[in-house]
């Protein structure tokens, strides 16, 4: 077993399993997808630490493993479903969902991050469609929002099929929590699932209010 494979197994056993990640498909994906491929070689030594890692030259970050993987577990993703990773940086979350058998798209508006993602996904052998703009005729069973949103990402609800699910970190700092939204009858309603923090997505920051 090479050093990264050993670190990957340690991440699964010591970080994910102890953070209520129990789904076998999710754990198997985390134990298979090479997280180090989604960082520049100079930062690969940080791949399996219990922390988020900023992606140089971009406005994105690789989320903390246990938060990202538990969010994917919350989606209850099934093989054959259509999944979207929004703002996923270099595409680690998208690669995990593809490994689980989902037909996966990465929508990454940050151009430098998207270029890094294309190379990382190829290196990891992940079958993921990567795009800079909203996918044409988009309709998804599951959406992973790979970053914290200070405002509810309502613009993404339109991309959900009826019965579809969206998971996101809402809020900032200690007030942030993961919420799961489900679409039914054309309307999306959400519930808090667990407390967690993540690097913010600039496009979903709250606009400052004018104060007299």
C-alpha positions in Angstrom: 0.0 0.0 0.0 1.5 3.4 -1.0 1.7 6.3 1.4 -1.3 8.1 0.0 -3.5 5.0 0.1 -2.5 4.5 3.7 -3.4 8.1 4.5 -6.7 7.7 2.6 -7.6 4.6 4.7 -6.7 6.5 7.9 -9.0 9.4 6.8 -11.8 7.0 6.3 -11.3 5.2 9.6 -10.3 8.1 11.9 -12.2 11.1 10.4 -15.2 9.9 8.5 -16.4 6.9 10.5 -16.1 8.9 13.7 -18.2 11.7 12.2 -21.3 9.5 11.6 -20.4 8.6 8.1 -21.7 5.0 7.9 -23.0 4.5 4.3 -20.9 1.8 2.7 -21.0 3.4 -0.8 -19.9 6.7 0.5 -17.1 5.2 2.5 -16.0 3.1 -0.4 -15.8 6.1 -2.7 -13.8 8.1 -0.1 -11.4 5.1 0.2 -11.0 4.9 -3.6 -10.9 8.5 -5.0 -7.3 9.9 -4.7 -7.9 13.2 -2.9 -4.3 14.2 -3.5 -5.1 14.5 -7.2 -7.3 17.5 -6.5 -4.5 19.6 -5.0 -1.4 21.0 -6.7 1.6 18.7 -6.2 3.1 21.2 -3.8 0.1 20.9 -1.5 -0.6 17.1 -1.8 0.8 16.5 1.7 -2.3 18.4 3.0 -4.8 16.2 1.2 -5.8 13.9 4.1 -5.7 16.4 7.0 -8.8 17.3 8.8 -9.0 20.8 7.3 -10.1 22.8 4.3 -7.3 23.7 1.8 -7.4 26.9 -0.3 -6.7 26.3 -4.0 -4.0 28.7 -5.2 -4.9 31.0 -8.0 -8.6 30.5 -7.5 -11.4 31.7 -5.3 -12.2 28.2 -4.1 -11.0 25.7 -1.5 -11.1 21.9 -1.0 -13.6 21.4 1.8 -12.8 19.5 5.0 -13.1 15.8 4.2 -15.5 14.8 6.9 -17.9 17.7 6.1 -18.0 17.1 2.4 -18.3 13.4 2.6 -21.1 13.6 5.3 -23.0 16.0 3.0 -22.8 13.5 0.2 -24.2 10.9 2.6 -27.1 13.2 3.4 -28.0 13.3 -0.3 -28.7 9.5 -0.2 -27.4 9.3 -3.7 -28.3 6.3 -5.8 -26.4 4.8 -8.7 -27.8 6.1 -12.0 -29.1 9.4 -10.6 -28.0 12.7 -12.1 -25.9 14.7 -9.7 -24.5 18.2 -9.8 -21.5 19.6 -7.8 -21.8 23.4 -7.8 -18.7 25.4 -6.9 -16.7 22.3 -6.4 -13.3 23.8 -7.1 -11.1 21.0 -8.5 -14.0 18.5 -8.4 -13.3 16.2 -5.5 -16.9 16.1 -4.5 -18.0 15.4 -8.1 -15.4 12.6 -8.4 -16.8 11.0 -5.2 -20.4 11.1 -6.6 -19.2 9.7 -9.9 -17.5 6.8 -8.1 -20.8 6.0 -6.4 -22.3 5.5 -9.9 -24.1 8.9 -10.4 -24.1 10.7 -13.7 -22.2 13.7 -12.5 -21.7 17.3 -13.6 -19.3 19.8 -12.1 -20.5 23.4 -12.6 -17.6 25.7 -11.6 -17.9 29.3 -12.6 -14.4 30.1 -11.3 -12.4 29.7 -14.5 -9.0 29.0 -12.9 -10.6 26.4 -10.7 -12.3 24.8 -13.6 -9.1 24.4 -15.5 -7.5 22.7 -12.5 -10.6 20.5 -12.2 -10.3 19.2 -15.7 -6.8 18.1 -15.1 -7.5 16.7 -11.7 -10.5 14.7 -12.8 -8.5 13.2 -15.7 -5.7 12.3 -13.3 -8.1 10.6 -11.0 -9.8 8.8 -13.8 -13.2 10.3 -12.8 -16.0 10.4 -15.4 -17.4 13.8 -14.8 -18.7 16.5 -17.1 -17.1 19.9 -16.2 -18.7 23.2 -17.2 -18.2 26.9 -16.6 -21.9 27.7 -17.1 -25.3 26.2 -16.2 -25.6 22.9 -18.0 -28.1 23.0 -20.9 -31.4 21.3 -20.2 -30.3 20.8 -16.6 -32.4 18.7 -14.3 -30.8 16.9 -11.4 -31.8 14.4 -8.7 -29.1 15.6 -6.3 -27.1 18.8 -5.9 -24.0 19.2 -3.8 -23.1 22.9 -3.0 -19.4 22.7 -2.2 -19.0 25.8 0.0 -20.8 27.9 2.5 -23.7 30.2 1.5 -24.6 33.2 3.5 -27.9 33.3 1.6 -30.1 30.5 0.5 -29.0 29.3 -3.0 -32.5 29.6 -4.4 -31.2 29.9 -8.0 -30.1 26.3 -7.8 -33.6 25.0 -6.8 -34.8 25.4 -10.4 -32.2 22.7 -11.4 -33.8 20.1 -9.2 -36.2 17.5 -10.5 -39.4 16.9 -8.4 -38.2 14.8 -5.5 -34.7 16.0 -5.9 -32.4 16.9 -3.0 -29.9 19.7 -2.5 -27.4 19.9 0.4 -25.6 23.1 1.4 -23.7 24.7 4.3 -25.8 27.8 5.2 -24.5 30.7 7.3 -21.0 31.6 8.5 -18.8 30.9 11.5 -20.3 29.1 14.4 -23.8 29.8 13.1 -23.3 27.7 10.0 -25.1 24.4 9.5 -25.7 21.9 6.8 -29.2 22.0 5.4 -31.0 19.5 3.2 -33.6 20.7 0.8 -36.1 18.6 -1.1 -38.3 19.6 -4.0 -41.9 18.5 -4.0 -44.7 19.9 -6.1 -42.4 22.6 -7.5 -41.4 23.9 -4.1 -38.2 23.3 -2.1 -38.2 23.1 1.7 -35.3 22.5 3.9 -34.3 21.3 7.3 -31.1 21.5 9.3 -29.0 18.3 9.5 -25.8 19.0 11.4 -23.6 21.9 12.4 -20.5 22.5 10.1 -18.4 25.2 8.6 -17.0 25.5 5.1 -15.1 28.1 3.0 -17.6 30.7 1.6 -18.8 30.9 -2.0 -18.5 34.5 -3.0 -21.6 34.4 -5.2 -23.8 33.5 -2.3 -22.5 36.1 0.2 -25.0 38.3 1.8 -25.0 41.8 0.3 -24.1 44.5 2.9 -27.0 46.6 4.0 -26.9 50.3 3.9 -27.0 51.7 7.5 -27.8 55.4 8.2 
